């Protein structure tokens, strides 16, 4: 054992030395950044569970761009709207790669998914297939809205069953999201008690734990640890095995009605069977692409709803104003509809502000430069890992005055209408450019229908004689996304 450890340490030192002496490091050296310590660079200077706070501190010191060194692995961090827009939109092709060479990503994605792969022609084609399955227009849009509203209503029934008493909302919300995703992504309807609901939730929790900022890093630095009983490796591989079994079974269900199945998985299966398809679609492509949508859809929606509850409890005046708009536009006798959206600017503004204020994905999935390029006036060589620090950008006082104040009205003009689309796009909650989130419109629809229905039926209040957690995202721990610690709410039925 000692021999293997010594060999591993020697290999690590050689790896670091090679990283420090390559041409890339000399080019990036011109970019400002915090001074590190020998060998480890900045790796020991960050709190991985609060890295968004460390990056915020360095943004205030170094400005729109700085570099970090993680034991020889160099990262360029972009912090301003202009720098992020330049990379993601203006030079989208240059920055469309993914930092997918880490061991954890290779295990999770199998080199076959969409989120973690470079932007090849095949990935572009797979994104197109995803969008076909997530049609947010015409008849298919109506079907997705119907599925969403049905599950939202069931979730509201669970809230009502608590009889105005304090309760933990997590299971009800998680089940709602997973059932929506299962039906839209695979065309499969599940009852609450179906074992797959619990299994998918457990897979996400396990994979999320190992893939989070504060866990599993040792596997990226020392992949050979997997041969010595590393617990995180065991958890990740078990999660991936269960994921593959569950999604393979969901595929079988999907195939039973393949001709009429217009889900994401159905679209992929038809492309796989098509002899004229421009790119061969493997079974692993179908599994991992579906897992991308389920994983991203669950973690981000659940995190946003948790933050929404905290903000509604801390700002009862805003909650009252939202309820007044819902009452005026929707009333009490019907469900909210997506068609109501254009007549509810305050609710739309609130949801935009929730996403900006929380910034629950503080650092988007790391990008990688595919060519030698530049950003914010600095050269960035090919193969460089680039982080877009959405958390710092969304709390930039020059872009958003009083950034730590939750103010939905910042997204409204003097007449109470939404500001221009150009202004709204300064909130980059779903990314931008070639790597923009394919599920953005689907996610916005889920959030709108959930929030409108919630406010129509309930007032969200803190538990009696207890203080709910702070809604300030600087206090949230970072897993896959920023998420507050578990807390209770009271859903007071409105008369």
C-alpha positions in Angstrom: 0.0 0.0 0.0 2.8 2.4 1.0 4.5 1.8 -2.4 1.3 2.7 -4.3 0.8 5.9 -2.2 4.5 7.0 -2.8 4.1 6.3 -6.5 0.9 8.3 -6.6 2.5 11.2 -4.9 5.4 11.1 -7.2 3.1 11.1 -10.3 1.2 14.0 -8.8 4.3 16.0 -8.4 5.4 15.3 -11.9 2.0 16.2 -13.2 2.1 19.6 -11.3 5.6 20.3 -12.6 4.5 19.7 -16.2 1.5 21.9 -15.7 3.5 24.8 -14.2 6.1 24.7 -17.0 3.9 24.5 -20.1 3.3 27.3 -22.5 -0.3 27.8 -21.4 0.8 28.8 -17.9 3.1 31.5 -19.3 0.3 33.1 -21.3 -2.2 33.0 -18.5 0.3 34.4 -16.1 -0.5 37.9 -17.5 -4.0 37.6 -16.1 -4.3 38.9 -12.5 -5.2 36.7 -9.6 -4.6 35.7 -6.0 -1.1 34.5 -5.2 -1.1 30.8 -4.3 1.3 28.6 -2.4 3.9 26.3 -3.9 2.7 23.1 -5.6 -1.0 23.6 -4.5 -1.5 27.1 -5.9 -4.9 28.4 -4.7 -6.4 24.9 -4.0 -6.0 25.3 -0.2 -7.3 28.9 -0.2 -10.9 28.1 -1.1 -13.8 26.7 1.0 -15.3 24.3 -1.6 -18.7 24.5 0.1 -18.6 28.3 0.0 -16.5 28.9 -3.1 -19.1 31.4 -4.4 -18.1 33.7 -1.5 -14.4 33.3 -2.2 -14.9 34.1 -5.9 -17.0 37.1 -4.9 -14.2 38.4 -2.6 -11.6 38.0 -5.4 -13.9 39.7 -7.9 -14.0 42.7 -5.7 -10.2 42.7 -5.6 -9.3 41.8 -9.2 -12.3 42.9 -11.3 -13.9 41.3 -14.3 -11.3 38.6 -14.9 -8.8 36.7 -12.8 -7.0 33.4 -12.8 -6.8 30.6 -10.3 -4.3 27.7 -10.0 -5.4 24.4 -8.6 -2.2 22.4 -8.3 -1.1 23.3 -11.8 -4.6 23.3 -13.4 -5.3 26.8 -14.5 -8.7 28.3 -14.5 -9.8 31.7 -15.9 -12.8 33.2 -14.0 -15.1 35.7 -15.7 -17.1 38.0 -13.4 -18.6 40.8 -15.3 -21.6 40.9 -17.7 -19.4 42.2 -20.5 -16.7 39.5 -20.1 -19.3 36.7 -19.8 -21.3 38.0 -22.8 -18.1 38.2 -24.8 -17.2 34.6 -24.1 -20.6 33.0 -24.3 -22.2 35.0 -27.1 -19.7 37.2 -29.1 -17.1 34.4 -29.1 -19.4 31.5 -28.5 -17.6 29.1 -30.8 -14.3 29.8 -29.1 -15.6 29.0 -25.6 -18.0 26.2 -26.5 -15.8 23.3 -25.1 -16.3 21.6 -21.8 -13.7 20.8 -19.1 -14.6 17.2 -19.3 -11.3 15.5 -18.6 -11.9 15.1 -14.8 -12.4 11.5 -13.6 -15.8 12.2 -11.9 -17.2 13.6 -15.1 -15.9 10.7 -17.2 -17.6 8.2 -14.9 -20.9 10.2 -14.7 -21.2 11.2 -18.4 -19.7 8.1 -20.1 -18.4 10.5 -22.8 -21.9 10.3 -24.3 -24.1 13.1 -22.8 -24.7 16.7 -23.9 -23.9 18.9 -20.9 -20.3 17.7 -20.3 -19.1 17.2 -23.9 -17.4 19.6 -26.3 -19.7 21.3 -28.8 -19.3 18.9 -31.7 -21.7 18.4 -34.6 -23.1 15.3 -32.8 -23.7 17.3 -29.5 -25.4 20.0 -31.6 -27.6 17.3 -33.2 -28.5 15.8 -29.7 -29.5 19.3 -28.4 -31.8 19.6 -31.5 -33.4 16.2 -30.5 -33.8 17.4 -27.0 -35.5 20.6 -28.1 -37.9 18.5 -30.4 -38.9 16.6 -27.3 -39.4 19.7 -25.2 -41.6 21.5 -27.8 -42.8 24.6 -26.1 -45.2 25.5 -29.0 -48.4 24.2 -30.6 -50.1 21.0 -29.5 -47.0 19.6 -27.7 -46.7 22.8 -25.7 -50.3 22.4 -24.5 -49.6 18.8 -23.5 -46.5 19.8 -21.5 -48.5 22.6 -19.8 -51.3 20.1 -19.0 -48.9 17.6 -17.5 -47.3 20.3 -15.4 -50.5 21.8 -14.1 -51.9 18.4 -13.1 -48.8 17.6 -11.0 -48.8 21.1 -9.5 -52.4 20.6 -8.4 -51.5 17.3 -6.7 -48.7 19.1 -4.9 -51.1 21.8 -3.7 -53.4 19.0 -2.4 -50.5 17.7 -0.3 -49.9 21.2 1.0 -53.6 21.6 1.9 -53.5 18.3 3.7 -51.1 19.8 6.3 -54.0 21.9 7.6 -52.1 25.1 8.1 -49.5 23.3 10.3 -45.7 23.6 9.8 -44.3 20.9 7.5 -41.2 20.0 5.5 -42.2 20.6 1.8 -39.2 18.8 0.2 -40.7 15.4 -0.6 -43.9 16.9 -2.1 -42.0 19.3 -4.3 -39.4 16.7 -5.3 -42.1 14.2 -6.3 -44.0 16.8 -8.3 -40.8 17.7 -10.3 -39.8 14.1 -10.9 -43.2 13.1 -12.1 -43.3 16.1 -14.5 -39.9 15.3 -15.8 -40.6 11.5 -16.2 -43.6 12.2 -18.3 -42.1 14.9 -20.5 -38.7 13.2 -20.9 -39.8 9.6 -21.3 -43.6 9.8 -21.8 -44.1 7.6 -18.7 -46.7 8.3 -16.0 -45.8 7.3 -12.4 -47.9 7.2 -9.2 -46.3 8.9 -6.2 -45.5 5.5 -4.7 -43.8 4.1 -7.7 -40.3 2.9 -6.7 -38.6 4.7 -9.6 -39.6 8.0 -8.1 -37.6 7.2 -4.9 -34.8 5.6 -6.9 -34.3 8.6 -9.2 -34.3 10.9 -6.2 -31.7 8.7 -4.4 -29.5 8.6 -7.5 -29.6 12.4 -7.8 -28.8 12.8 -4.1 -25.8 10.4 -4.3 -24.4 11.7 -7.6 -25.0 15.2 -6.4 -23.0 14.5 -3.2 -20.0 13.2 -5.1 -20.1 15.7 -7.9 -20.6 18.7 -5.6 -17.8 21.2 -5.0 -16.9 19.9 -1.5 -16.8 16.1 -2.3 -15.0 13.8 -4.6 -12.2 16.1 -5.6 -9.7 13.5 -4.5 -10.9 11.3 -7.4 -10.0 13.9 -10.0 -6.5 14.4 -8.5 -5.8 10.8 -7.7 -8.0 8.5 -9.9 -6.1 5.5 -8.7 -7.8 5.8 -5.3 -10.8 3.9 -6.8 -8.7 0.8 -6.5 -8.4 1.3 -2.7 -12.0 1.4 -1.6 -12.6 5.1 -2.1 -16.1 5.7 -0.7 -17.0 8.5 -3.2 -16.1 6.3 -6.1 -18.3 3.5 -4.8 -21.2 5.9 -4.3 -20.9 7.4 -7.8 -20.6 4.1 -9.6 -23.6 2.7 -7.7 -25.6 5.8 -8.5 -24.7 5.5 -12.2 -25.6 1.8 -12.2 -29.0 2.4 -10.7 -29.6 5.4 -13.1 -28.9 3.2 -16.1 -31.2 0.4 -14.9 -34.1 2.8 -14.2 -33.7 4.8 -17.4 -33.4 1.6 -19.5 -36.7 0.4 -18.0 -38.3 3.7 -18.7 -37.0 3.3 -22.3 -38.8 0.0 -22.6 -42.0 1.6 -21.4 -41.5 4.4 -24.0 -41.0 1.9 -26.8 -44.4 0.3 -26.2 -46.0 3.4 -27.6 -43.2 4.7 -29.7 -45.3 5.8 -32.7 -47.4 8.2 -30.5 -44.7 9.0 -28.0 -43.4 12.5 -28.5 -41.2 12.6 -25.4 -37.5 13.5 -25.5 -36.6 9.8 -25.1 -39.1 8.9 -27.9 -37.4 11.4 -30.2 -34.0 9.9 -29.5 -35.2 6.4 -30.1 -36.7 7.3 -33.4 -33.5 9.0 -34.4 -31.5 5.9 -33.4 -33.7 3.7 -35.6 -33.5 6.1 -38.6 -31.0 4.8 -41.1 -30.6 8.3 -42.5 -29.8 10.0 -39.2 -26.8 12.3 -39.6 -25.1 11.0 -36.4 -25.3 7.5 -34.8 -27.2 7.6 -31.5 -26.1 5.0 -29.0 -28.0 3.6 -26.0 -25.6 5.5 -23.8 -26.4 8.7 -25.6 -30.1 8.2 -24.8 -29.5 7.3 -21.2 -27.1 10.1 -20.4 -29.0 12.8 -22.3 -32.2 11.9 -20.5 -30.2 11.9 -17.2 -28.9 15.4 -18.1 -32.5 16.7 -18.3 -33.7 15.0 -15.2 -30.7 15.9 -13.0 -30.6 19.5 -14.1 -34.4 19.9 -14.0 -34.7 18.5 -10.5 -31.8 20.2 -8.8 -32.4 23.7 -10.2 -36.2 23.7 -9.9 -36.1 22.4 -6.3 -33.4 24.9 -5.4 -35.4 27.8 -6.9 -38.6 26.8 -5.1 -36.8 26.5 -1.8 -35.4 30.0 -2.2 -38.8 31.3 -3.3 -40.4 30.1 -0.1 -37.7 31.8 2.0 -38.2 35.1 0.1 -42.0 35.0 0.3 -41.7 34.5 4.1 -39.3 37.4 4.5 -41.2 39.7 2.2 -44.9 39.4 3.0 -45.6 42.7 1.3 -44.3 41.2 -2.0 -46.3 38.1 -1.4 -49.5 40.1 -0.9 -48.9 42.1 -4.1 -48.4 38.9 -6.0 -51.6 37.5 -4.7 -53.5 40.6 -5.7 -52.2 40.2 -9.3 -53.2 36.5 -9.3 -56.6 37.3 -8.0 -57.2 40.0 -10.6 -56.0 38.1 -13.6 -56.9 34.5 -12.7 -59.5 34.7 -10.0 -60.5 31.8 -7.8 -62.5 29.5 -10.1 -59.9 28.2 -12.6 -56.3 27.1 -12.7 -53.7 29.6 -13.8 -52.7 29.3 -17.5 -49.5 30.0 -19.4 -51.7 32.4 -21.4 -52.1 34.5 -18.2 -48.4 35.2 -18.1 -48.4 38.2 -20.4 -51.0 39.8 -18.1 -49.0 39.2 -14.9 -45.8 41.4 -15.2 -45.2 41.5 -11.4 -45.1 37.7 -11.1 -42.8 37.5 -14.1 -40.6 40.2 -12.6 -40.5 38.4 -9.3 -39.4 35.1 -10.9 -36.7 36.8 -12.8 -35.5 38.5 -9.6 -35.7 35.2 -7.7 -33.3 33.6 -10.2 -31.0 36.7 -10.2 -30.9 37.1 -6.4 -30.5 33.4 -5.6 -28.1 32.6 -8.5 -28.5 29.0 -7.4 -26.1 27.9 -10.1 -23.3 30.3 -9.1 -20.8 29.0 -11.5 -22.1 27.5 -14.7 -20.8 24.2 -16.0 -17.1 25.0 -16.8 -16.3 25.9 -20.3 -13.1 25.2 -22.2 -11.5 27.2 -25.1 -11.4 25.2 -28.3 -9.0 27.6 -30.0 -6.5 30.3 -28.9 -8.6 33.3 -28.2 -9.0 36.3 -25.9 -11.5 37.8 -23.5 -11.6 41.0 -21.5 -8.4 42.1 -23.2 -6.4 39.0 -22.2 -5.1 36.2 -24.3 -6.5 32.8 -23.4 -4.9 29.7 -25.0 -6.6 26.7 -26.4 -7.7 24.1 -23.8 -8.1 26.5 -20.9 -10.8 25.9 -18.4 -13.1 29.0 -18.1 -15.6 29.6 -15.3 -18.5 32.1 -15.7 -19.0 33.5 -12.3 -22.8 34.2 -12.5 -23.1 34.8 -8.8 -20.7 37.8 -8.9 -22.2 39.1 -12.1 -25.7 38.9 -10.8 -24.7 40.9 -7.7 -22.6 43.5 -9.4 -23.8 46.9 -8.1 -22.9 48.6 -11.3 -25.3 46.4 -13.2 -27.9 45.8 -10.4 -28.0 48.7 -7.8 -28.5 47.3 -4.3 -27.8 43.8 -5.5 -28.4 42.2 -2.1 -31.9 43.6 -1.9 -34.7 41.5 -3.3 -36.5 43.9 -5.6 -38.9 42.6 -8.3 -39.6 46.1 -9.4 -36.1 46.4 -10.9 -37.5 44.4 -13.8 -40.5 46.8 -14.4 -40.7 50.1 -16.1 -42.4 53.2 -14.8 -45.7 52.0 -16.2 -45.5 48.6 -14.4 -44.7 46.6 -17.6 -41.7 44.3 -18.0 -38.5 46.1 -19.1 -37.2 45.2 -22.6 -36.0 41.8 -23.4 -32.4 43.2 -23.8 -32.6 44.3 -20.2 -34.1 41.1 -18.9 -31.3 39.1 -20.7 -28.8 40.7 -18.3 -29.9 37.9 -15.9 -28.0 35.0 -17.3 -29.7 32.3 -15.2 -29.8 29.7 -17.9 -26.5 30.5 -19.7 -26.2 32.1 -23.1 -24.9 31.4 -26.6 -24.3 27.9 -27.9 -24.3 26.2 -24.5 -27.6 27.9 -23.2 -29.8 25.5 -21.2 -32.1 23.6 -23.6 -34.7 23.3 -20.9 -35.0 27.0 -20.2 -38.6 27.6 -21.5 -39.7 24.3 -19.9 -38.2 25.4 -16.6 -39.7 28.9 -16.8 -43.2 27.4 -17.5 -42.9 25.0 -14.5 -41.9 27.9 -12.2 -44.7 30.2 -13.4 -47.5 27.6 -13.1 -46.2 26.5 -9.7 -45.9 30.0 -8.3 -49.2 31.3 -9.7 -51.1 28.2 -8.4 -49.4 28.4 -5.0 -50.2 32.1 -4.5 -53.8 31.5 -5.7 -54.4 28.9 -3.0 -52.0 29.7 -0.1 -50.0 32.3 1.9 -46.6 31.0 2.8 -45.6 31.7 6.4 -42.8 30.7 8.7 -43.5 28.1 11.4 -44.8 29.4 14.7 -42.1 30.8 17.1 -39.2 29.9 14.9 -37.0 31.8 12.5 -36.7 30.5 9.0 -33.2 30.4 7.5 -31.8 33.5 5.9 -32.7 33.9 2.2 -29.3 35.5 1.5 -27.6 33.1 -0.9 -24.2 34.0 0.5 -25.3 31.8 3.5 -26.2 28.8 1.4 -23.9 25.8 1.1 -22.9 24.8 -2.4 -23.6 21.3 -3.5 -24.5 20.9 -7.2 -26.4 24.1 -6.7 -26.8 26.6 -3.9 -29.5 25.3 -1.6 -30.6 26.4 1.9 -30.6 23.9 4.8 -33.9 22.1 5.2 -36.6 24.2 6.8 -40.4 24.1 7.4 -43.1 26.3 6.1 -46.8 26.9 6.8 -49.1 26.9 3.8 -52.1 28.9 5.1 -55.2 28.3 2.9 -56.6 31.5 1.5 -60.3 32.1 2.0 
